[in-house]
């Protein structure tokens, strides 16, 4: 289970999520399939990530003026780790 924005995604629905697009769509956000998003993980911004990339847990997703927090409700957070 996960919380994307204010929506809780149950285990059965979460099995279908493969990309960031799928996650945002399941949470009710309308994002074009070719959009670029910004991922925020541990305060580090990862710019211009296409929404068709495989989904990983991060602190939040920024698209346009929206900041969409993401939280795993069970287990470790284990998001992207910044590469220096």
C-alpha positions as CSV (number, residue, x, y, z in Angstrom):
1,X,0.0,0.0,0.0
2,X,1.1,3.5,-0.7
3,X,-0.2,7.1,-0.4
4,X,0.2,9.2,-3.5
5,X,-0.9,12.7,-2.8
6,X,-4.0,12.3,-0.6
7,X,-5.1,9.0,-2.2
8,X,-4.3,5.6,-0.7
9,X,-3.5,3.0,-3.3
10,X,-4.4,-0.5,-2.0
11,X,-2.3,-3.6,-2.7
12,X,-4.4,-4.9,-5.5
13,X,-4.3,-1.6,-7.4
14,X,-0.6,-1.2,-6.6
15,X,0.2,-4.4,-8.4
16,X,-0.8,-2.7,-11.7
17,X,1.6,0.2,-11.3
18,X,4.7,-0.1,-13.4
19,X,5.5,3.5,-14.3
20,X,5.2,7.0,-12.7
21,X,2.4,7.6,-15.2
22,X,0.5,4.6,-13.9
23,X,1.0,5.8,-10.3
24,X,-0.2,9.3,-11.0
25,X,-3.2,8.1,-13.0
26,X,-4.2,5.7,-10.2
27,X,-4.1,8.6,-7.7
28,X,-6.3,10.7,-10.0
29,X,-3.8,13.1,-11.5
30,X,-4.1,13.9,-15.2
31,X,-0.6,13.9,-16.7
32,X,0.2,13.5,-20.4
33,X,2.0,10.2,-21.3
34,X,5.0,12.2,-22.7
35,X,5.3,14.6,-19.7
36,X,8.5,15.3,-17.9
37,X,8.5,15.4,-14.1
38,X,10.9,16.3,-11.3
39,X,11.6,13.7,-8.6
40,X,12.6,14.7,-5.1
41,X,14.5,12.3,-2.9
42,X,16.3,13.2,0.3
43,X,16.2,16.9,-0.7
44,X,17.9,16.2,-4.1
45,X,15.9,17.2,-7.3
46,X,16.2,14.8,-10.2
47,X,15.1,16.9,-13.2
48,X,13.3,16.0,-16.4
49,X,12.4,12.4,-15.8
50,X,9.8,11.0,-18.3
51,X,6.7,9.6,-16.7
52,X,7.1,6.3,-18.6
53,X,10.2,5.4,-16.4
54,X,9.7,2.5,-13.9
55,X,8.1,3.6,-10.7
56,X,10.3,3.9,-7.6
57,X,9.4,5.3,-4.2
58,X,10.6,8.9,-3.8
59,X,9.7,11.7,-1.4
60,X,7.6,13.6,-3.9
61,X,7.0,14.2,-7.6
62,X,6.7,17.7,-9.0
63,X,4.7,18.4,-12.2
64,X,4.0,21.9,-13.2
65,X,2.8,23.7,-10.1
66,X,1.8,20.5,-8.3
67,X,4.0,18.8,-5.6
68,X,2.7,15.3,-5.0
69,X,4.1,13.5,-1.9
70,X,4.6,9.8,-2.0
71,X,4.8,7.5,1.0
72,X,5.0,3.8,1.4
73,X,2.6,2.8,4.1
74,X,4.3,-0.5,5.0
75,X,8.0,-1.5,5.0
76,X,11.1,0.7,4.3
77,X,10.9,3.8,2.2
78,X,13.8,2.8,-0.1
79,X,13.6,5.6,-2.7
80,X,16.2,6.7,-5.3
81,X,19.6,7.4,-3.9
82,X,21.4,10.4,-5.5
83,X,24.4,9.6,-7.6
84,X,27.4,12.0,-7.1
